[in-house]
């Protein structure tokens, strides 16, 4: 999950712990995230560390929607995931 803001985001672990239900933890486990501790490790990346982890890539904006469905069709990216008929 990528969460962004124009301002630094303060992470309040105690508040998160009180709001996380068993169903959310089950959902995390289905995504191979072993509990809240592992989920929280993802909040350590910011600014340069996040850029280094993600690497180079296209900037996605309203007028340059690189990841839109119609673009996947145009470059053939969608078809590789569909089974052959």
C-alpha positions, 0 to 999 in steps of 0.5 A: 500500500502506498500512502502519500501526503504533501505533509509528513504523516505521523504514525500513531501505532497505539491508535492503529492497534485499537482500530485493527480488527481480526478481519483486517489481520486475516486480510493481511495474512491473505496478502502474506503480511504476517501481522501488524508488526510486519505491516508497520515496517512499511511505514519506514520509507519516506522521501529518498528511501522510498524513491530508492526502493521504488526505483525509476518509473513514469510519473502518473498525473491526471494528464498522463495516466500511464497506468490506465486500462486503455494504455495497457491495451495500447501497449499490449500489457493486458493481453499477456495476463489473459489465457489463450483461447 
